[in-house]
Amino acid sequence: MIARVLGAVLSAAALCAASALFAAGPSGTPPGSSAASPPSSPAGVTNVQLAWQNWALNCQGCHRLDGSGSDATAPSLAGTVAKFLWVPGGREYLIRVPGVATSPLSDADLAEVMNWMLWRFDKEHLPPNFQPFTAAEMGALRSRPLRLEAAGMRSDLLSKAEASGPP
């Protein structure tokens, strides 16, 4: 009996330690922060740690830790995702893609993840007049998810963004 209780306590402690490591970045600090300075928050994100955790639990499995994606699972976000904001329809596209539109996250949590993701994987391409996604915008756009047309739209929007350059 004592061994079982002790085993349960140790398992709980191990789970807590793993959760703390999982929630922290590679250096043990929250993503987007350093030990020397407080975390900088991207526009539209009130809790960087929670946004990162929601990314890790809901998006990272397909898009990978570094946002590089893969041909077999999901497209790369790194260095390209904010370019969608340069062209008409691109902002809406980001919310209507199947993985975003059908996410189990609440509209508010999803808005924070999207704002964090843009900042984390492509802040150099964020338009200077970027307006953060909101929960209301998430609710309206994700009610009309893209299906088979998503890949073609992605290619078309990125081609237009590349041709037009930054806003």
DSSP file (Angstrom, degrees, kcal/mol; ACC not computed):
  #  RESIDUE AA STRUCTURE BP1 BP2  ACC     N-H-->O    O-->H-N    N-H-->O    O-->H-N    TCO  KAPPA ALPHA  PHI   PSI    X-CA   Y-CA   Z-CA
    1    1 A M     >        0   0    0      0, 0.0     4,-2.3     0, 0.0     5,-0.2   0.000 360.0 360.0 360.0 -48.4    0.0    0.0    0.0
    2    2 A I  H  >  +     0   0    0      1,-0.2     4,-2.8     2,-0.2     5,-0.2   0.898 360.0  53.1 -62.8 -39.2    2.7    2.5    1.0
    3    3 A A  H  > S+     0   0    0      1,-0.2     4,-2.5     2,-0.2    -1,-0.2   0.891 109.0  49.3 -62.8 -40.1    4.7    1.5   -2.2
    4    4 A R  H  > S+     0   0    0      2,-0.2     4,-2.2     1,-0.2    -2,-0.2   0.918 113.2  45.8 -66.1 -43.4    1.6    2.2   -4.3
    5    5 A V  H  X S+     0   0    0     -4,-2.3     4,-2.4     2,-0.2    -2,-0.2   0.925 114.0  48.8 -64.5 -45.1    1.0    5.6   -2.7
    6    6 A L  H  X S+     0   0    0     -4,-2.8     4,-2.6     1,-0.2    -2,-0.2   0.898 110.5  51.8 -61.7 -41.0    4.7    6.5   -3.0
    7    7 A G  H  X S+     0   0    0     -4,-2.5     4,-2.4    -5,-0.2    -1,-0.2   0.899 109.8  48.9 -61.7 -42.0    4.7    5.4   -6.7
    8    8 A A  H  X S+     0   0    0     -4,-2.2     4,-2.4     2,-0.2    -2,-0.2   0.899 111.4  49.4 -65.5 -41.3    1.6    7.7   -7.3
    9    9 A V  H  X S+     0   0    0     -4,-2.4     4,-2.4     2,-0.2    -2,-0.2   0.926 112.6  47.3 -63.2 -45.3    3.3   10.7   -5.6
   10   10 A L  H  X S+     0   0    0     -4,-2.6     4,-2.5     2,-0.2    -2,-0.2   0.888 111.4  51.2 -65.3 -38.3    6.5   10.1   -7.6
   11   11 A S  H  X S+     0   0    0     -4,-2.4     4,-2.4     2,-0.2    -1,-0.2   0.915 110.8  48.4 -64.0 -42.2    4.6    9.8  -10.8
   12   12 A A  H  X S+     0   0    0     -4,-2.4     4,-2.4     2,-0.2    -2,-0.2   0.904 111.6  49.8 -63.8 -41.2    2.7   13.1  -10.1
   13   13 A A  H  X S+     0   0    0     -4,-2.4     4,-2.3     2,-0.2    -2,-0.2   0.907 111.0  49.2 -64.3 -41.2    6.0   14.8   -9.3
   14   14 A A  H  X S+     0   0    0     -4,-2.5     4,-2.6     2,-0.2    -2,-0.2   0.899 110.5  51.0 -64.5 -40.3    7.5   13.5  -12.6
   15   15 A L  H  X S+     0   0    0     -4,-2.4     4,-2.5     2,-0.2    -2,-0.2   0.912 110.3  49.0 -62.9 -43.4    4.5   14.7  -14.5
   16   16 A C  H  X S+     0   0    0     -4,-2.4     4,-2.2     2,-0.2    -2,-0.2   0.911 112.1  48.6 -62.9 -42.4    4.7   18.2  -12.9
   17   17 A A  H  X S+     0   0    0     -4,-2.3     4,-2.1     2,-0.2    -2,-0.2   0.914 112.2  48.6 -64.7 -42.1    8.4   18.4  -13.7
   18   18 A A  H  X S+     0   0    0     -4,-2.6     4,-2.8     1,-0.2    -2,-0.2   0.898 110.4  51.7 -65.0 -39.4    7.8   17.3  -17.3
   19   19 A S  H  X S+     0   0    0     -4,-2.5     4,-2.5     2,-0.2    -1,-0.2   0.900 108.8  50.6 -63.3 -40.3    5.0   19.9  -17.6
   20   20 A A  H  X S+     0   0    0     -4,-2.2     4,-1.3     2,-0.2    -1,-0.2   0.908 113.5  44.8 -64.6 -41.5    7.3   22.6  -16.4
   21   21 A L  H  < S+     0   0    0     -4,-2.1    -2,-0.2     2,-0.2    -1,-0.2   0.897 113.5  50.8 -68.4 -39.3   10.0   21.6  -18.9
   22   22 A F  H  < S+     0   0    0     -4,-2.8    -2,-0.2     1,-0.2    -1,-0.2   0.901 110.8  48.3 -64.2 -41.3    7.4   21.3  -21.7
   23   23 A A  H  < S+     0   0    0     -4,-2.5    -1,-0.2    -5,-0.2    -2,-0.2   0.762 104.9  71.9 -73.5 -24.7    6.0   24.8  -21.0
   24   24 A A  S  < S-     0   0    0     -4,-1.3     5,-0.1    -5,-0.2     0, 0.0  -0.512  88.2-109.3 -88.7 160.3    9.4   26.4  -20.9
   25   25 A G    >   -     0   0    0      4,-4.0     3,-2.2    -2,-0.2    -1,-0.1  -0.085  49.8 -78.3 -74.1-177.2   11.6   27.0  -23.8
   26   26 A P  T 3  S+     0   0    0      0, 0.0    -1,-0.1     0, 0.0    -2,-0.1   0.783 133.7  48.6 -57.9 -29.7   14.8   25.1  -24.5
   27   27 A S  T 3  S-     0   0    0      2,-0.3    -2,-0.0     3,-0.0     8,-0.0   0.394 124.6-100.7 -91.5   4.3   16.7   27.2  -21.9
   28   28 A G  S <  S+     0   0    0     -3,-2.2    -5,-0.0     1,-0.4    -6,-0.0   0.447  92.5 107.9  90.9   0.7   14.0   26.7  -19.3
   29   29 A T  S    S-     0   0    0      4,-0.1    -4,-4.0     1,-0.1    -1,-0.4  -0.767  82.3 -86.8-107.4 157.1   12.5   30.2  -19.9
   30   30 A P    >   -     0   0    0      0, 0.0     3,-1.6     0, 0.0    -6,-0.2  -0.267  57.3 -89.6 -59.4 147.2    9.2   30.9  -21.6
   31   31 A P  T 3  S+     0   0    0      0, 0.0    21,-0.1     0, 0.0     3,-0.1  -0.289 115.5  28.3 -55.8 140.4    9.4   31.1  -25.4
   32   32 A G  T 3  S+     0   0    0      1,-0.3     8,-1.5    -3,-0.1     2,-0.3   0.537 110.3  86.1  84.9   6.2   10.1   34.7  -26.5
   33   33 A S    <   -     0   0    0     -3,-1.6    -1,-0.3     6,-0.2     2,-0.3  -0.848  59.2-149.7-131.5 169.4   11.9   35.5  -23.3
   34   34 A S  B >   -A   37   0A   0      3,-1.1     3,-0.6    -2,-0.3     0, 0.0  -0.916  32.8-111.1-132.8 164.1   15.4   35.3  -21.9
   35   35 A A  T 3  S+     0   0    0     -2,-0.3    -1,-0.1     1,-0.2    -7,-0.0   0.795 117.2  52.1 -64.3 -26.5   16.6   34.9  -18.3
   36   36 A A  T 3  S+     0   0    0      1,-0.1    -1,-0.2     2,-0.1    -3,-0.0   0.693 115.5  31.8 -85.4 -20.0   18.0   38.5  -18.4
   37   37 A S  B <  S-A   34   0A   0     -3,-0.6    -3,-1.1     3,-0.0     3,-0.1  -0.954  86.4 -99.2-138.7 155.4   14.8   40.2  -19.5
   38   38 A P        -     0   0    0      0, 0.0    -2,-0.1     0, 0.0     2,-0.0  -0.344  56.8 -86.2 -68.0 155.7   11.1   39.8  -19.2
   39   39 A P        -     0   0    0      0, 0.0     2,-0.4     0, 0.0    -6,-0.2  -0.361  39.0-130.7 -63.3 138.8    9.3   38.2  -22.1
   40   40 A S        -     0   0    0     -8,-1.5    -3,-0.0    -3,-0.1     0, 0.0  -0.759  22.5-137.9 -87.4 137.3    8.3   40.6  -24.8
   41   41 A S        -     0   0    0     -2,-0.4     3,-0.1     5,-0.0     2,-0.1  -0.813   7.8-131.7-100.4 131.6    4.7   40.1  -25.8
   42   42 A P    >   -     0   0    0      0, 0.0     3,-1.7     0, 0.0    74,-0.1  -0.405  45.5 -79.6 -70.8 157.0    3.5   40.2  -29.4
   43   43 A A  T 3  S+     0   0    0      1,-0.3    76,-0.1    72,-0.1     3,-0.1  -0.325 118.4  19.2 -56.8 133.7    0.5   42.3  -30.2
   44   44 A G  T 3  S+     0   0    0      1,-0.2     2,-0.5    88,-0.1    -1,-0.3   0.573  98.8 109.1  83.0  10.0   -2.7   40.6  -29.3
   45   45 A V    <   +     0   0    0     -3,-1.7     3,-0.2     1,-0.1    -1,-0.2  -0.961  34.8 173.3-123.3 116.3   -1.2   38.2  -26.8
   46   46 A T  S    S+     0   0    0     -2,-0.5     2,-0.4     1,-0.3    -1,-0.1   0.731  80.8  33.8 -90.6 -23.7   -1.7   38.6  -23.1
   47   47 A N     >  -     0   0    0      1,-0.1     4,-2.4     2,-0.0    -1,-0.3  -0.820  60.5-177.6-136.5  94.9   -0.1   35.3  -22.1
   48   48 A V  H  > S+     0   0    0     -2,-0.4     4,-2.6    -3,-0.2     5,-0.2   0.890  86.4  54.7 -58.0 -42.1    2.9   34.3  -24.2
   49   49 A Q  H  > S+     0   0    0      1,-0.2     4,-2.4     2,-0.2    -1,-0.2   0.917 110.4  44.4 -60.6 -45.8    3.4   31.1  -22.2
   50   50 A L  H  > S+     0   0    0      2,-0.2     4,-2.8     1,-0.2     5,-0.2   0.899 112.2  52.2 -68.2 -40.3   -0.2   30.0  -22.7
   51   51 A A  H  X S+     0   0    0     -4,-2.4     4,-2.2     2,-0.2    -2,-0.2   0.930 112.0  46.6 -61.0 -44.0   -0.2   30.8  -26.4
   52   52 A W  H  X S+     0   0    0     -4,-2.6     4,-2.9     2,-0.2    -2,-0.2   0.916 112.1  50.5 -63.4 -43.0    3.0   28.8  -26.8
   53   53 A Q  H  X S+     0   0    0     -4,-2.4     4,-2.3     1,-0.2    -2,-0.2   0.917 110.2  49.1 -62.6 -43.1    1.5   25.9  -24.9
   54   54 A N  H  X S+     0   0    0     -4,-2.8     4,-1.9     2,-0.2     5,-0.3   0.889 111.5  50.5 -63.6 -38.3   -1.6   25.9  -27.0
   55   55 A W  H  X>S+     0   0    0     -4,-2.2     4,-3.1    -5,-0.2     5,-2.4   0.952 110.8  49.0 -59.1 -50.0    0.6   26.0  -30.1
   56   56 A A  H  <5S+     0   0    0     -4,-2.9     5,-0.3     1,-0.2    -2,-0.2   0.876 116.9  41.2 -60.5 -39.4    2.6   23.0  -28.8
   57   57 A L  H  <5S+     0   0    0     -4,-2.3    -1,-0.2    -5,-0.2    -2,-0.2   0.764 130.0  23.4 -80.8 -26.1   -0.5   21.0  -28.0
   58   58 A N  H  <5S+     0   0    0     -4,-1.9    -2,-0.2    -5,-0.2    -3,-0.2   0.639 132.8  19.3-118.0 -18.2   -2.6   21.8  -31.1
   59   59 A C  T >X5S+     0   0    0     -4,-3.1     4,-2.4    -5,-0.3     3,-1.4   0.700 101.3  74.1-125.3 -36.4   -0.3   22.9  -34.0
   60   60 A Q  H 3><S+     0   0    0     -5,-2.4     4,-2.1     1,-0.3    -4,-0.1   0.774  83.8  71.5 -59.9 -30.6    3.3   21.7  -33.5
   61   61 A G  H 34 S+     0   0    0     -5,-0.3    -1,-0.3     1,-0.2     4,-0.1   0.849 116.4  21.1 -57.3 -35.2    2.5   18.1  -34.3
   62   62 A C  H <4 S+     0   0    0     -3,-1.4    12,-0.5     2,-0.1    -2,-0.2   0.815 130.8  42.5 -99.3 -40.9    2.0   18.9  -37.9
   63   63 A H  H  < S-     0   0    0     -4,-2.4     6,-2.3     6,-0.1    14,-0.3   0.518 105.7-130.5 -88.1  -4.8    3.9   22.2  -38.3
   64   64 A R    ><  -     0   0    0     -4,-2.1     3,-1.7    -5,-0.3    -3,-0.1   0.311  29.1 -74.6  70.8 159.3    6.9   21.1  -36.2
   65   65 A L  T 3  S+     0   0    0      1,-0.3    -1,-0.1     2,-0.1    -4,-0.1   0.833 133.3  42.0 -54.8 -39.0    8.6   22.9  -33.3
   66   66 A D  T 3  S-     0   0    0     -6,-0.1    -1,-0.3     3,-0.1    -2,-0.1   0.348 113.6-112.2 -95.3   6.8   10.3   25.4  -35.6
   67   67 A G  S <  S+     0   0    0     -3,-1.7    10,-3.7    -4,-0.2    11,-1.9   0.603  80.3 127.0  76.9  11.2    7.3   26.0  -37.9
   68   68 A S        -     0   0    0      8,-0.2     8,-0.2     9,-0.2    -4,-0.2   0.694  45.2-170.7 -77.3 -18.2    9.1   24.3  -40.8
   69   69 A G        -     0   0    0     -6,-2.3     2,-0.3     6,-0.1    -6,-0.1  -0.072  15.1-115.5  59.4-165.6    6.2   21.9  -41.5
   70   70 A S  B >>  -B   74   0B   0      4,-2.9     4,-0.7    -8,-0.1     3,-0.6  -0.964  16.4-110.3-162.8 157.7    6.7   19.1  -44.0
   71   71 A D  T 34 S+     0   0    0     -2,-0.3    -1,-0.1     1,-0.2    -2,-0.0   0.825 117.6  51.1 -60.2 -30.5    5.4   18.0  -47.3
   72   72 A A  T 34 S+     0   0    0      2,-0.1    -1,-0.2    -3,-0.1    -3,-0.0   0.729 125.3  16.5 -81.7 -22.8    3.6   15.0  -45.7
   73   73 A T  T <4 S-     0   0    0     -3,-0.6    -2,-0.1     1,-0.3   -10,-0.1   0.809 120.2 -21.1-117.7 -61.7    1.9   16.9  -42.9
   74   74 A A  B  <  -B   70   0B   0     -4,-0.7    -4,-2.9   -12,-0.5    -1,-0.3  -0.992  66.4 -92.3-155.7 152.2    1.5   20.7  -43.1
   75   75 A P        -     0   0    0      0, 0.0    -6,-0.1     0, 0.0     2,-0.1  -0.208  50.0 -91.7 -68.2 159.7    3.1   23.6  -45.0
   76   76 A S        -     0   0    0     -8,-0.2    -8,-0.2     1,-0.1    -7,-0.1  -0.398  32.5-177.0 -67.6 144.5    5.9   25.6  -43.5
   77   77 A L    >>  +     0   0    0    -10,-3.7     4,-2.5   -14,-0.3     3,-2.0   0.627  50.9 107.5-108.1 -29.3    5.1   28.7  -41.5
   78   78 A A  T 34 S-     0   0    0    -11,-1.9    44,-0.2     1,-0.3    43,-0.1  -0.303  97.3  -5.9 -60.6 122.8    8.6   29.9  -40.8
   79   79 A G  T 34 S+     0   0    0     42,-2.8    -1,-0.3    -2,-0.1    43,-0.1   0.498 135.2  54.7  74.8   4.0    9.5   32.9  -42.8
   80   80 A T  T X> S+     0   0    0     -3,-2.0     3,-1.6    41,-0.2     4,-0.5   0.605  73.8  85.5-135.4 -26.8    6.3   32.9  -44.9
   81   81 A V  G >< S+     0   0    0     -4,-2.5     3,-1.0     1,-0.3     4,-0.3   0.823  91.0  52.1 -60.7 -36.0    3.1   33.0  -42.7
   82   82 A A  G >4 S+     0   0    0     -5,-0.3     3,-1.5     1,-0.2    -1,-0.3   0.697  91.9  76.9 -73.9 -16.2    3.0   36.8  -42.3
   83   83 A K  G X4 S+     0   0    0     -3,-1.6     3,-1.8     1,-0.3     4,-0.4   0.786  81.1  69.2 -62.6 -26.2    3.2   37.3  -46.0
   84   84 A F  G X< S+     0   0    0     -3,-1.0     3,-1.1    -4,-0.5     7,-0.3   0.807  89.3  63.6 -60.9 -27.1   -0.4   36.3  -46.3
   85   85 A L  G <  S+     0   0    0     -3,-1.5    -1,-0.3    -4,-0.3    -2,-0.2   0.569  89.8  69.4 -74.1  -7.9   -1.2   39.6  -44.5
   86   86 A W  G <  S+     0   0    0     -3,-1.8    -1,-0.2    -4,-0.2    -2,-0.2   0.683  97.1  54.0 -81.4 -19.7    0.2   41.5  -47.5
   87   87 A V  S X> S-     0   0    0     -3,-1.1     3,-2.0    -4,-0.4     4,-0.5  -0.871  94.0 -93.4-123.9 149.4   -2.6   40.6  -49.9
   88   88 A P  T 34 S+     0   0    0      0, 0.0    -2,-0.1     0, 0.0    -1,-0.0  -0.336 112.6  18.4 -56.8 134.5   -6.4   40.8  -49.9
   89   89 A G  T 3> S+     0   0    0     -4,-0.1     4,-2.1    -2,-0.0     5,-0.1   0.207  96.8 102.3  89.5 -14.7   -7.9   37.5  -48.7
   90   90 A G  H <> S+     0   0    0     -3,-2.0     4,-2.0    -6,-0.3    -5,-0.2   0.900  78.0  50.9 -69.4 -41.3   -4.7   36.4  -47.0
   91   91 A R  H  X S+     0   0    0     -4,-0.5     4,-0.8    -7,-0.3    -1,-0.2   0.930 113.6  45.7 -61.3 -45.5   -5.8   37.3  -43.5
   92   92 A E  H >> S+     0   0    0      1,-0.2     4,-1.9     2,-0.2     3,-0.7   0.889 107.8  58.4 -64.6 -40.2   -9.0   35.4  -43.9
   93   93 A Y  H 3X S+     0   0    0     -4,-2.1     4,-1.4     1,-0.2    -1,-0.2   0.909  98.5  59.3 -56.3 -44.2   -7.3   32.5  -45.4
   94   94 A L  H 3< S+     0   0    0     -4,-2.0    -1,-0.2     1,-0.2    -2,-0.2   0.810 112.3  39.1 -57.5 -31.2   -5.1   32.0  -42.3
   95   95 A I  H << S+     0   0    0     -4,-0.8    -1,-0.2    -3,-0.7    -2,-0.2   0.756 113.7  53.8 -89.7 -27.1   -8.2   31.5  -40.2
   96   96 A R  H  < S+     0   0    0     -4,-1.9    50,-3.6     4,-0.1    -2,-0.2   0.567  76.7 113.6 -88.6  -8.3  -10.2   29.4  -42.6
   97   97 A V  S >X S-     0   0    0     -4,-1.4     4,-2.9    48,-0.2     3,-1.0  -0.344  81.4-110.8 -61.1 148.0   -7.5   26.8  -43.3
   98   98 A P  H 3> S+     0   0    0      0, 0.0     4,-2.2     0, 0.0    -1,-0.1   0.856 113.1  52.4 -52.9 -45.2   -8.8   23.4  -41.9
   99   99 A G  H 34 S+     0   0    0      1,-0.2    -2,-0.1     2,-0.2    -4,-0.0   0.815 118.6  36.9 -64.5 -29.7   -6.3   23.1  -39.0
  100  100 A V  H X4 S+     0   0    0     -3,-1.0     3,-1.6     2,-0.1    -1,-0.2   0.920 116.4  49.8 -84.7 -51.2   -7.2   26.5  -37.7
  101  101 A A  H 3< S+     0   0    0     -4,-2.9    -2,-0.2     1,-0.3    -1,-0.1   0.826 118.1  39.9 -59.5 -33.1  -10.9   26.6  -38.5
  102  102 A T  T 3< S+     0   0    0     -4,-2.2    -1,-0.3    -5,-0.3    -2,-0.1   0.272  84.6 133.5-102.2  12.2  -11.5   23.2  -36.9
  103  103 A S    <   -     0   0    0     -3,-1.6    -3,-0.1     1,-0.1     7,-0.1  -0.287  59.8-133.4 -60.4 144.8   -9.2   23.7  -33.9
  104  104 A P  S    S+     0   0    0      0, 0.0    -1,-0.1     0, 0.0    -4,-0.1   0.562  74.3 109.3 -76.0  -6.6  -10.7   22.7  -30.5
  105  105 A L  S    S-     0   0    0     -5,-0.1    -2,-0.0     1,-0.1     2,-0.0  -0.312  78.3-105.3 -68.0 152.0   -9.3   26.0  -29.0
  106  106 A S     >  -     0   0    0      1,-0.1     4,-2.8     4,-0.0     5,-0.2  -0.284  34.6-105.6 -66.5 162.8  -11.8   28.7  -28.0
  107  107 A D  H  > S+     0   0    0      1,-0.2     4,-2.2     2,-0.2     5,-0.1   0.892 122.0  49.5 -58.7 -40.5  -11.9   31.8  -30.3
  108  108 A A  H  > S+     0   0    0      2,-0.2     4,-1.9     1,-0.2    -1,-0.2   0.931 113.2  44.8 -66.7 -46.2  -10.0   33.8  -27.8
  109  109 A D  H  > S+     0   0    0      1,-0.2     4,-2.4     2,-0.2    -2,-0.2   0.891 113.1  51.9 -64.7 -38.5   -7.3   31.2  -27.3
  110  110 A L  H  X S+     0   0    0     -4,-2.8     4,-2.7     2,-0.2    -2,-0.2   0.895 106.6  53.1 -66.3 -39.7   -7.0   30.7  -31.1
  111  111 A A  H  X S+     0   0    0     -4,-2.2     4,-2.5    -5,-0.2    22,-0.3   0.923 110.6  48.0 -59.8 -43.4   -6.6   34.4  -31.7
  112  112 A E  H  X S+     0   0    0     -4,-1.9     4,-2.8     2,-0.2    -2,-0.2   0.912 111.1  50.1 -64.5 -42.0   -3.7   34.5  -29.2
  113  113 A V  H  X S+     0   0    0     -4,-2.4     4,-3.1     2,-0.2    -2,-0.2   0.930 111.8  48.2 -61.9 -44.7   -2.1   31.5  -30.8
  114  114 A M  H  X S+     0   0    0     -4,-2.7     4,-2.3     2,-0.2    -2,-0.2   0.920 113.4  46.6 -63.4 -43.5   -2.4   33.0  -34.3
  115  115 A N  H  X S+     0   0    0     -4,-2.5     4,-1.8    -5,-0.2    -1,-0.2   0.912 115.5  46.4 -64.3 -41.9   -0.9   36.3  -33.1
  116  116 A W  H  X S+     0   0    0     -4,-2.8     4,-3.2    -5,-0.2     5,-0.2   0.918 110.9  52.9 -64.2 -44.2    1.9   34.5  -31.3
  117  117 A M  H  X S+     0   0    0     -4,-3.1     4,-2.8     2,-0.2     5,-0.4   0.904 108.3  49.4 -61.1 -44.1    2.6   32.3  -34.3
  118  118 A L  H  X S+     0   0    0     -4,-2.3     4,-1.6     1,-0.2    -1,-0.2   0.924 116.2  43.6 -60.2 -44.1    2.9   35.3  -36.6
  119  119 A W  H  X S+     0   0    0     -4,-1.8     4,-0.8    -5,-0.2    -2,-0.2   0.897 118.0  44.7 -67.2 -42.5    5.3   36.9  -34.2
  120  120 A R  H  < S+     0   0    0     -4,-3.2    -2,-0.2     1,-0.2    -3,-0.2   0.892 125.0  27.5 -73.0 -41.7    7.3   33.7  -33.5
  121  121 A F  H  < S+     0   0    0     -4,-2.8   -42,-2.8    -5,-0.2   -41,-0.2   0.603 137.9  10.0-102.7 -12.3    7.7   32.4  -37.0
  122  122 A D  H ><  +     0   0    0     -4,-1.6     3,-1.8    -5,-0.4     4,-0.4   0.054  66.0 139.7-159.0  39.6    7.6   35.4  -39.2
  123  123 A K  G >< S+     0   0    0     -4,-0.8     3,-1.0     1,-0.3    -4,-0.1   0.783  72.4  67.6 -62.0 -25.1    7.8   38.7  -37.4
  124  124 A E  G 3  S+     0   0    0      1,-0.2    -1,-0.3    -5,-0.1    -5,-0.1   0.722 104.4  43.5 -67.7 -18.6   10.1   40.2  -40.0
  125  125 A H  G <  S+     0   0    0     -3,-1.8    -1,-0.2    -7,-0.2    -2,-0.2   0.369  81.8 122.1-105.7   3.7    7.3   40.1  -42.5
  126  126 A L  S <  S-     0   0    0     -3,-1.0   -43,-0.1    -4,-0.4   -44,-0.0  -0.483  70.6-113.9 -65.0 130.5    4.5   41.4  -40.3
  127  127 A P    >   -     0   0    0      0, 0.0     3,-2.0     0, 0.0    -1,-0.1  -0.350  20.0-121.3 -62.1 146.4    3.1   44.6  -41.9
  128  128 A P  T 3  S+     0   0    0      0, 0.0    -2,-0.1     0, 0.0    -3,-0.0   0.789 114.5  50.3 -60.6 -25.9    3.8   47.7  -39.9
  129  129 A N  T 3  S+     0   0    0      2,-0.1    -3,-0.0     0, 0.0     0, 0.0   0.100  81.0 154.7 -98.7  22.3    0.0   48.3  -39.6
  130  130 A F    <   -     0   0    0     -3,-2.0    -4,-0.0     1,-0.1   -87,-0.0  -0.263  29.8-157.0 -55.8 128.7   -0.7   44.8  -38.4
  131  131 A Q        -     0   0    0    -88,-0.0     3,-0.1   -87,-0.0    -1,-0.1  -0.951  24.6-116.1-106.2 122.5   -3.9   44.5  -36.4
  132  132 A P        -     0   0    0      0, 0.0   -88,-0.1     0, 0.0   -20,-0.1  -0.177  31.6-102.0 -58.4 148.2   -4.0   41.5  -34.1
  133  133 A F        -     0   0    0    -22,-0.3     2,-0.3   -23,-0.1   -18,-0.1  -0.392  40.3-150.9 -64.7 148.7   -6.6   38.8  -34.6
  134  134 A T     >  -     0   0    0      1,-0.1     4,-2.2    -3,-0.1     5,-0.1  -0.792  25.7-112.7-120.0 164.3   -9.5   39.0  -32.2
  135  135 A A  H  > S+     0   0    0     -2,-0.3     4,-2.5     1,-0.2     5,-0.2   0.896 117.9  53.7 -62.0 -40.4  -11.8   36.4  -30.8
  136  136 A A  H  > S+     0   0    0      1,-0.2     4,-2.0     2,-0.2    -1,-0.2   0.907 108.7  48.9 -62.5 -41.6  -14.8   37.9  -32.7
  137  137 A E  H  > S+     0   0    0      2,-0.2     4,-2.4     1,-0.2     5,-0.3   0.904 109.8  52.4 -64.3 -41.3  -12.8   37.7  -36.0
  138  138 A M  H  X S+     0   0    0     -4,-2.2     4,-2.8     1,-0.2     5,-0.2   0.948 108.9  49.9 -58.2 -49.5  -12.0   34.0  -35.3
  139  139 A G  H  X S+     0   0    0     -4,-2.5     4,-0.5     1,-0.2    -1,-0.2   0.888 113.2  45.6 -58.6 -42.3  -15.6   33.1  -34.6
  140  140 A A  H  < S+     0   0    0     -4,-2.0     3,-0.3    -5,-0.2    -1,-0.2   0.917 119.2  39.0 -69.3 -43.5  -16.8   34.7  -37.9
  141  141 A L  H >< S+     0   0    0     -4,-2.4     3,-1.7     1,-0.2    -2,-0.2   0.870 109.2  56.5 -79.3 -37.3  -14.1   33.3  -40.1
  142  142 A R  H 3< S+     0   0    0     -4,-2.8    -1,-0.2    -5,-0.3    -2,-0.1   0.612  90.8  74.4 -75.2  -7.1  -13.7   29.8  -38.8
  143  143 A S  T 3< S+     0   0    0     -4,-0.5    -1,-0.3    -3,-0.3    -2,-0.1   0.604  98.5  49.5 -75.3  -9.8  -17.4   29.2  -39.3
  144  144 A R  S <  S-     0   0    0     -3,-1.7    -1,-0.3    -4,-0.1    -2,-0.1  -0.557  84.5-173.6-125.1  66.3  -16.6   28.9  -43.1
  145  145 A P        -     0   0    0      0, 0.0   -48,-0.2     0, 0.0     2,-0.2  -0.250  21.7-123.4 -65.8 147.8  -13.6   26.5  -43.2
  146  146 A L        +     0   0    0    -50,-3.6   -45,-0.1   -53,-0.2     2,-0.0  -0.514  31.5 176.5 -79.6 156.4  -11.7   25.8  -46.4
  147  147 A R    >   -     0   0    0     -2,-0.2     3,-1.5   -50,-0.1     4,-0.3   0.183  65.4  -7.0-125.7-111.0  -11.5   22.3  -47.6
  148  148 A L  T 3  S+     0   0    0      1,-0.3     3,-0.5     2,-0.1     4,-0.5   0.745 127.1  63.5 -66.2 -24.3   -9.9   21.0  -50.8
  149  149 A E  T 3> S+     0   0    0      1,-0.2     4,-2.3     2,-0.1    -1,-0.3   0.556  78.3  89.1 -78.7  -6.9   -9.4   24.6  -52.1
  150  150 A A  H <> S+     0   0    0     -3,-1.5     4,-2.4     1,-0.2    -1,-0.2   0.899  85.4  49.0 -60.4 -45.2   -7.0   25.5  -49.3
  151  151 A A  H  > S+     0   0    0     -3,-0.5     4,-2.1    -4,-0.3    -1,-0.2   0.914 113.2  46.7 -64.7 -43.3   -3.8   24.3  -51.0
  152  152 A G  H  > S+     0   0    0     -4,-0.5     4,-2.3     1,-0.2    -1,-0.2   0.903 112.7  49.9 -64.6 -41.3   -4.6   26.1  -54.3
  153  153 A M  H  X S+     0   0    0     -4,-2.3     4,-3.0     2,-0.2     5,-0.3   0.904 108.3  54.1 -63.5 -40.7   -5.5   29.3  -52.4
  154  154 A R  H  X S+     0   0    0     -4,-2.4     4,-2.6    -5,-0.2     5,-0.2   0.948 110.3  45.5 -57.4 -50.5   -2.2   29.1  -50.4
  155  155 A S  H  X S+     0   0    0     -4,-2.1     4,-2.2     1,-0.2    -1,-0.2   0.919 115.0  47.4 -60.8 -45.7   -0.2   28.9  -53.6
  156  156 A D  H  X S+     0   0    0     -4,-2.3     4,-2.2     2,-0.2    -2,-0.2   0.922 113.4  47.0 -63.5 -46.3   -2.1   31.8  -55.3
  157  157 A L  H  X S+     0   0    0     -4,-3.0     4,-2.5     1,-0.2    -2,-0.2   0.902 112.5  49.1 -65.7 -41.5   -1.9   34.1  -52.2
  158  158 A L  H  X S+     0   0    0     -4,-2.6     4,-2.7    -5,-0.3    -1,-0.2   0.892 109.7  52.2 -65.7 -38.4    1.8   33.5  -51.7
  159  159 A S  H  X S+     0   0    0     -4,-2.2     4,-2.2    -5,-0.2    -2,-0.2   0.923 111.9  46.4 -61.6 -43.8    2.5   34.1  -55.4
  160  160 A K  H  X S+     0   0    0     -4,-2.2     4,-2.2     2,-0.2    -2,-0.2   0.898 112.3  50.4 -64.8 -40.6    0.6   37.4  -55.1
  161  161 A A  H  X S+     0   0    0     -4,-2.5     4,-2.4     2,-0.2    -2,-0.2   0.929 111.3  47.8 -64.1 -44.9    2.4   38.4  -51.9
  162  162 A E  H  < S+     0   0    0     -4,-2.7    -1,-0.2     1,-0.2    -2,-0.2   0.893 113.5  48.5 -62.2 -40.0    5.8   37.6  -53.4
  163  163 A A  H  < S+     0   0    0     -4,-2.2    -1,-0.2    -5,-0.2    -2,-0.2   0.859 117.4  40.3 -69.7 -35.1    5.0   39.7  -56.5
  164  164 A S  H  < S-     0   0    0     -4,-2.2    -2,-0.2    -5,-0.2    -1,-0.2   0.782  96.7-153.8 -86.1 -27.1    3.7   42.7  -54.5
  165  165 A G     <  -     0   0    0     -4,-2.4    -1,-0.1    -5,-0.2    -2,-0.1  -0.145  45.5 -22.0  75.7-179.6    6.3   42.7  -51.8
  166  166 A P              0   0    0      0, 0.0   -40,-0.1     0, 0.0   -83,-0.0  -0.228 360.0 360.0 -62.5 149.3    5.7   44.1  -48.3
  167  167 A P              0   0    0      0, 0.0    -2,-0.0     0, 0.0   -81,-0.0   0.504 360.0 360.0 -67.5 360.0    3.0   46.6  -47.8
